[in-house]
Amino acid sequence: MTSDDLAARKAALRQELSAKRKAIAPELLDERGLKIQSRFLATHYYHRARVIALYAPFRGEVPTRDILIAAIADGKIICYPLSHVRGRVLSFRSITSESELEPGRLGVREPTLPSELVPVDQIDLFVVPGLGFTQNGKRLGRGGGYYDATLEASSPHSRRVGLGFNEQVVDWVPTETTDIDMDLVVTESAIYRGLARDSDYNLNPNHS
C-alpha cells in the first residue's frame, strides 16, 4: 500500500468514525462515559500510577471528569496537555482542581494557572482519546500525530490506555511505523488488551 493509499484510507475511516460518534445523543454520551471511566478506574494501570496525563474531552470524546475527581482524591498528580507545542511533542501542566481548566486557543480546555511543566518522561500513565481503536490496541487519532510523537518521547516505563465508545472499536485501522499502540482500550462494555505490559512505574528512573 502506498503512502497516498494509506492516507486516503485513514481519511475515510476518520470521516466514518466521526459520524458515528456525533450520532451518540448527549445524554447517552454521559451515561456511557460514566461506565467507561468506572472500568478505567478499576484497572491496575490506574491504581499503580502516580503521575497521570488526562485529556479534556472535545467534540464527543469520552468524558474524563470522574477520573479527574477520583485521581485528585487518591492523591495522584494529574496533568493535561497544552495547546502551545514545540514540534509535535505535547507539553503538560498539572492541576489540583477542575476549575483550573479553561478553553485554550483551540477551544479545548487546558490548565490556565502558571506552574512548572510536567516532563513527559515523568508521566506514568497516558489516558488517550481517539477516533478509532482495534481490540489489539491500534489507534486512529485526528491526524496531527501529536499523541504518537509524545508517546514515542515518553519513558519506556510509561503505559497508555485508550478510551472509546463501542462504536469506535473496529476490526482494522490503517497504521504506519510512527503510530503508537495502546496497552489497553477501554469501552463501556469491555477492556481490550493491546500491548498489555506490566505496570512497572516504580522502575522509572525519572521519578524524583
QUIFEN-V633421 format. One record per residue. RES is the residue in one small letter. SS is DSSP state (@ for helix, = for strand, . for the rest). PHI is phi in degrees with one decimal (* if undefined). OMEGA is omega in degrees with one decimal (none if undefined). Layout:
BEGIN
<<RES | SS | PHI | OMEGA> <RES | SS | PHI | OMEGA>>
END
This chain:
BEGIN
<<m | . | * | 179.4> <t | . | -75.3 | 178.6> <s | @ | -62.8 | 177.9> <d | @ | -66.8 | 178.1> <d | @ | -63.5 | -179.9> <l | @ | -63.1 | 179.6> <a | @ | -63.0 | -179.3> <a | @ | -66.9 | 179.0> <r | @ | -67.2 | 177.1> <k | @ | -62.6 | -178.4> <a | @ | -62.4 | -179.5> <a | @ | -66.1 | 179.7> <l | @ | -68.7 | 176.9> <r | @ | -60.5 | -179.4> <q | @ | -63.9 | -179.3> <e | @ | -64.3 | -176.8> <l | @ | -72.9 | 175.5> <s | @ | -62.0 | 179.3> <a | @ | -64.9 | 178.8> <k | @ | -64.7 | -178.7> <r | @ | -69.4 | 178.8> <k | @ | -65.2 | -177.8> <a | . | -77.1 | 179.0> <i | . | -75.5 | -178.9> <a | . | -63.0 | -177.1> <p | @ | -53.3 | -178.7> <e | @ | -68.3 | 177.3> <l | @ | -72.7 | 178.1> <l | @ | -59.4 | 179.8> <d | @ | -67.8 | -178.0> <e | @ | -64.0 | -179.1> <r | @ | -72.8 | 177.1> <g | @ | -63.1 | 177.3> <l | @ | -62.4 | 179.6> <k | @ | -65.6 | 179.6> <i | @ | -63.4 | -179.8> <q | @ | -62.9 | 178.8> <s | @ | -62.6 | 177.4> <r | @ | -63.4 | -179.7> <f | @ | -61.5 | -176.9> <l | @ | -65.5 | 178.8> <a | . | -89.9 | -176.9> <t | . | -78.6 | 177.5> <h | @ | -69.4 | 176.6> <y | @ | -60.3 | 178.8> <y | @ | -64.8 | -173.7> <h | @ | -62.7 | -175.9> <r | @ | -91.1 | -177.4> <a | . | -78.5 | 175.3> <r | . | -103.3 | -179.8> <v | = | -116.7 | -175.3> <i | = | -122.6 | 174.1> <a | = | -96.2 | 176.7> <l | = | -103.3 | 172.0> <y | . | -125.6 | 173.0> <a | . | -91.8 | -173.5> <p | . | -60.6 | -175.5> <f | . | -145.1 | 176.0> <r | . | 53.9 | 172.8> <g | . | 84.7 | 176.3> <e | . | -69.3 | -179.4> <v | . | -59.0 | 178.0> <p | . | -60.6 | 179.8> <t | . | -131.7 | -174.4> <r | @ | -61.3 | -179.4> <d | @ | -65.0 | 176.9> <i | @ | -64.4 | 179.2> <l | @ | -58.5 | -177.5> <i | @ | -61.6 | -179.5> <a | @ | -65.7 | -177.6> <a | @ | -65.9 | 177.0> <i | @ | -63.6 | 179.0> <a | @ | -63.7 | -179.4> <d | . | -86.0 | 176.3> <g | . | 77.2 | 179.1> <k | . | -87.3 | 174.6> <i | = | -89.9 | -176.9> <i | = | -115.4 | 179.0> <c | = | -130.7 | -178.4> <y | = | -128.3 | 178.3> <p | = | -72.5 | 176.2> <l | . | -99.6 | -178.3> <s | . | -78.6 | 178.5> <h | . | -89.3 | -177.2> <v | . | -123.7 | 172.3> <r | = | -111.1 | -172.6> <g | . | 72.7 | -178.4> <r | . | -114.1 | -179.4> <v | = | -83.7 | -178.1> <l | . | -70.2 | 171.9> <s | . | -103.6 | -176.0> <f | = | -125.3 | 176.9> <r | = | -132.7 | -176.6> <s | = | -84.7 | 175.3> <i | = | -135.2 | 176.4> <t | . | -121.2 | 180.0> <s | . | -157.4 | 178.7> <e | @ | -61.9 | -178.9> <s | @ | -65.2 | 179.5> <e | @ | -83.3 | 178.0> <l | = | -99.2 | 176.1> <e | = | -140.0 | -179.3> <p | = | -57.3 | 177.2> <g | . | -92.4 | -174.4> <r | . | -67.8 | 178.9> <l | . | -99.5 | -179.8> <g | . | 88.8 | 178.4> <v | . | -89.8 | 179.5> <r | = | -66.7 | -178.9> <e | = | -151.4 | -179.9> <p | = | -61.3 | -177.4> <t | . | -111.8 | -177.9> <l | . | -76.8 | 178.6> <p | . | -69.2 | 176.6> <s | . | -160.0 | -179.2> <e | . | -66.1 | 176.6> <l | = | -73.4 | 174.7> <v | = | -91.9 | -179.6> <p | . | -58.2 | -178.0> <v | @ | -58.6 | -176.9> <d | @ | -77.2 | 175.1> <q | @ | -99.2 | -179.2> <i | . | -82.5 | -179.9> <d | . | -79.9 | -170.5> <l | = | -135.2 | 175.7> <f | = | -103.8 | 173.2> <v | = | -97.1 | -164.3> <v | = | -118.1 | 173.4> <p | . | -81.2 | 176.8> <g | . | -174.1 | 174.4> <l | . | -84.4 | -178.8> <g | = | -151.0 | 177.4> <f | = | -140.7 | 168.8> <t | . | -109.7 | -178.8> <q | . | -67.4 | 178.7> <n | . | -99.9 | 168.6> <g | . | 96.0 | 175.1> <k | . | -71.6 | -176.1> <r | = | -133.4 | 172.1> <l | = | -117.5 | 178.8> <g | . | -95.5 | -178.2> <r | . | -80.9 | 173.4> <g | . | 112.2 | -179.0> <g | . | -78.7 | 179.5> <g | . | 80.6 | -175.7> <y | @ | -69.0 | 179.7> <y | @ | -66.8 | 179.0> <d | @ | -60.6 | 179.8> <a | @ | -65.8 | -179.8> <t | @ | -67.4 | 179.3> <l | @ | -66.0 | 176.5> <e | @ | -65.5 | -178.5> <a | @ | -85.9 | -175.8> <s | . | -78.1 | 178.5> <s | . | -64.6 | 175.5> <p | . | -64.7 | 178.0> <h | . | -90.0 | 179.0> <s | . | -77.4 | 178.9> <r | = | -129.4 | -178.3> <r | = | -138.0 | -178.7> <v | = | -125.9 | 177.4> <g | = | -93.0 | 177.1> <l | = | -110.5 | -180.0> <g | . | -155.7 | 174.7> <f | . | -84.2 | -178.4> <n | @ | -51.8 | -177.5> <e | @ | -64.4 | -176.8> <q | @ | -88.6 | 178.1> <v | = | -90.2 | -176.0> <v | . | -123.8 | -177.4> <d | . | -74.7 | -173.9> <w | . | -151.4 | 175.0> <v | . | -126.9 | 176.7> <p | . | -66.5 | -174.7> <t | . | -128.4 | 175.0> <e | . | -122.5 | -178.4> <t | . | -65.4 | -179.3> <t | . | -86.3 | 179.5> <d | . | -81.0 | -174.4> <i | . | -101.2 | -179.5> <d | . | -79.5 | 175.4> <m | . | -90.7 | 171.8> <d | . | -77.8 | 175.8> <l | = | -136.7 | 168.3> <v | = | -122.1 | -175.5> <v | = | -112.3 | 173.8> <t | . | -121.0 | -178.8> <e | . | -71.5 | -177.1> <s | . | -120.5 | -176.7> <a | . | -160.4 | 168.4> <i | = | -118.5 | -178.3> <y | = | -98.9 | -178.5> <r | = | -90.2 | 174.1> <g | . | -91.1 | 174.8> <l | . | -65.6 | 174.8> <a | . | 49.3 | 179.6> <r | . | -75.6 | 176.7> <d | . | -62.2 | 178.9> <s | . | -91.5 | -177.6> <d | . | -100.4 | -177.6> <y | @ | -58.1 | -175.5> <n | @ | -65.2 | 177.8> <l | @ | -87.8 | -177.9> <n | . | -66.3 | -177.6> <p | . | -71.4 | -178.1> <n | . | -86.8 | 175.6> <h | . | -69.6 | 178.6> <s | . | -83.8 | none>>
END
